[in-house]
Amino acid sequence: MKAVVDLAPLCDAFISMREEEWSVWNSIRRTYIVPKGIDLERYAPLPGITEKLSGEPAVLYCESWRGMRNPLYILIAMQQVWQKYPKARLHLYNVQDKKMQDTFSALIKHCKFETFVRSLQGPVDDVTTLMNRVDIVVSGLYPLYARTPIEALACGKAAICMGYNPPNYPWKVNEYSPEAFAETIINCWNDYGKLDYRKWAEEKHDVNNMVKQAVSIYERYL
């Protein structure tokens, strides 16, 4: 925040990609909102993906782990999902800190979560392929969201994240709790075909639309 405040006098305006943050940034400098876009060619359904990760549903967590950004609530939620759907499996990827990995490995073993946790893996080289191999991609961030849910939607997969709650998106987490995550995952799997996830990403998160709106803002100051 100190860096942002120091930078503000040098800027004509800010651009925010989340409406929830607008009041914060606009209090520092005039702020415009553009939709958060993604490269729909890079993140897309891949034909020929036949080797799916285990689970019905197969649930993936693949964010950058650090501090409070970790899958603790997702783990507890998946225990509840597994009780409802014994074939449900959780895959944890992209942990890059050894202490963090050791901590979660110990937790999983102590709580006997091996019944539904099938992966505890390091860095991911090909996120698109990984997402194409699962059913649901989850994020543990609070209160907002990063790129993970949008990448998942572009790959044609359901995305569940506390901070992702645009109008008419069916799989919203109503509160930051393991119980709310579990309920949302269960509801999603019960009615998985309710939404065309790829089409949603094309309509809501096309990077070309983001660029067009951003350019129109730049033109005001050129």
N, C-alpha and C positions, 0 to 999 in steps of 0.2 A: 504493500500500500504506500509506503514511503516513496518507492521508486515511481509509482503512478502519480503521486502528488507532485514530485519533483519534475516529472515530464509534462504535466498538464499545461503550464504556462507556455510551453513550446508548441502546443498543438492547437489547431483550430476547433477540433471536435474529436469525440470518441465514437467508436462503433461497438455496439454490444450485440451478441447473438442470442441473448436470453432476456426475455421481457422481465423475468423475476429480478434481474440485476440492474435494470434501467435506473431506478431511483438512486442507487448507490453511485453509479458512474456519472449520472446527470448532475448530481450535487457537486461533483468535482469539475466537470466540463460538459458543455452541451453534448448530449449523446443521442445517436440515432440507432435504431434497431434494424437489423437485417436478419433473415432466417439463417439458421445454421445449416450450411450445405456440405455435401460430401461428394467425392468423385464416384459417380455411379458406374463408371467403367471399371475402376479398380475394385470396388466392393460390389459384388454381384453374385447371383446364383451361378454355380459352376456345373456345367453338364458333366456327367460321368462320375460324379462323386458317389461311390457305392459303399465305401467303408465308413460307415457311421460310427461315432463313438458310442459306447454302450449306454443303455438307459432308455426307458420309456416313461417319462421323457429323459433325454440327455440334456443336462443343464451345464452351461459353461460360464466360468468366471475367469476373465483374462485381462484385468486391468493392471496398471502399474502399482504394485503393493508398496505402501510406505505409511508409517504412522497409523492414523485412523483410517486410511484407505486400505482396508483388508476385508476378507470375506467372513468374518466372525458371525455376523447376523445371518448370512447366507447359509453357513454350516448348520446353525440351529434351525433355520427355516426348513432346510432340506431333510432334517430328521423328521419333521412333521409331514413333509410331502411323502417321504418314504413310507411312513406309517399308513398313508392313504393309498399310495401306489408303490408296492414293494419292488417294482422293477425300475423305479426312478434312480438315476445316478448323477452325481456331481463331479465335474472335472475342473480342477483348479490349475490355472496356467499363469505363467509370466511372473512368478515370484523370483526376484533377483537378489534378495538379501538373505544370506545364510541364516542369520539369527531368526528372521521372520519365518523362513522355511522350517527351521528346527522347532520353533514354537508351535507352528500349526501341525507339524508331523506328530509332536508329542501330544497335542490336544486331540487329534484324530485317533491316535492309539489309545489314549486314556479313556476317551468317551466311547470307544468301540464304533467309531463312525466309518470304519472300513466297509461296513455293510452297504453303504451307499456312496462313499467317496472312492472314485476309481482313478483319479489323477491328482498328483501334486508335482507340477512340472515347472521348469525354468522358462527362459526367454522364448518368445514365439517368433519364428522367422516369417511365417506366412499366415497372417491373421485371417485373410479371406478364406483360405482352404479350411482352417480350423473351424471357423464359424459355419461353414457349409456342412460340417460333419455333426452338428448338434441340432436340437430343436429349439432351445430357449437360451438366450444370453442374458445374464443378470449383472447388475452393477450394485456395489455396496455404498456408493457415494451418497453423502447427505450434506446439505439439502438439495443440491443441484446435480447436474449430470455432466459427463464429459463426452467423448466421442463414441464410446462403446455401444450404446443403444442404437445410435444412428448407423454405425457400421453393420450391426446385426440386421437391422431392418433392410438395408440395402442388399444384404446377402439373402434376403427372403426369410429371415428368421424372426421369431418373436423376441421382443426386448422388454425386460422388466427392470425398472430403475425408479428409486424413490423420487428423483427430481424430474423424471420425464412424464409430464401430465398434460399434453396438449388436448384441446377439445376433441371429443369423439374417439380418442385412443382408449381401447377397452381395458388394457392391463395396467392400471394405475395402482401404486402402492399408497394406501391412504394414510399410513403413519409409519414412522421409522421404528419398526419392531420386527423380530423374527416371525411373529404370528401374522403380521400383515404381509410380509414377503411370502410366507407359506401359502396364505390364502390366495394371493395373486397368482402364484405359480400353479396352484391347483386349478383355479378358475381358467387360467390360460390353457392348460392341458385338456380340461374338460371340453373346451370350445375352441380348439386351436385354429380351426379354419374360419373363424369369424371375420378375420381381416386378411386381405392380401398384403403382406408385409412389404414386398418389393414395390408394389404399386403405391403404397403409402409413402415410402421413401422417395419415389420418383416425383410424387406430387408435393411433398412437404420439404424435402431436403436435397434438391438438385443444386449442385454447386454453381451451375450456370445462372440460376435465378439469384443466388447469393451474390455472385459477381456483378450481375447487371444492377442490382440495387445498390451495391457498394460503389460502383462507378458513378451512378447518378449522384451520390453524396459527394464523391471527390470533385465532380464537375462544379459543384456549388462554390468550391473554394479555389478553383484553378483560374 
